[in-house]
Amino acid sequence: MRGDRGALPRAAQPGGGADDGGILLSYETARHLGLRSIIAERKDEGEGREFKRGFEIGAGDRVLVVDDVLTTGGSIRDVIDAVRERGAEVIGVGVLVDRSGGKVDFGVPLFACMTLDIASYAAEECPICPTGAPLTVT
């Protein structure tokens, strides 16, 4: 989870972040706090995330969204939207690494174990793309 676990309000339900890393961190955070962990998965149709596989939240639930790495915030925003669509309250976001340098604002407290300021570019703004340099995926 991103951040200072000691600052979590009582009765928070950690909600899994966007992908595998968020799921693992959400589960372990919840386990250590004696809470349940839920997962928001990609929607089958369209964009965004939703709760599947019997994971339920609703009005009155307070949710801490957990993910491993924050870069642009898109995946976390999808989870926040899914939580709010169910009528639950997002009380914060926790990440292991904030690669935005603290620039992303979710409108709730953000807790990061590590904050780095790493440049991130949209494809049309990438300074390396016009050079034709090959992309190596490791």
Secondary structure, 3 states (H helix, E strand, C coil): CCCCHHHCCCCEEEECCCCHHHHHHHHHHHHHHCCCCECEEECCCCCCEEECCCCCCCCCCEEEEEEEEECCCHHHHHHHHHHHHCCCEEEEEEEEEECECCCCCCCCCEEEEEECECCCCCHHHCCCHHHCCCCCCC
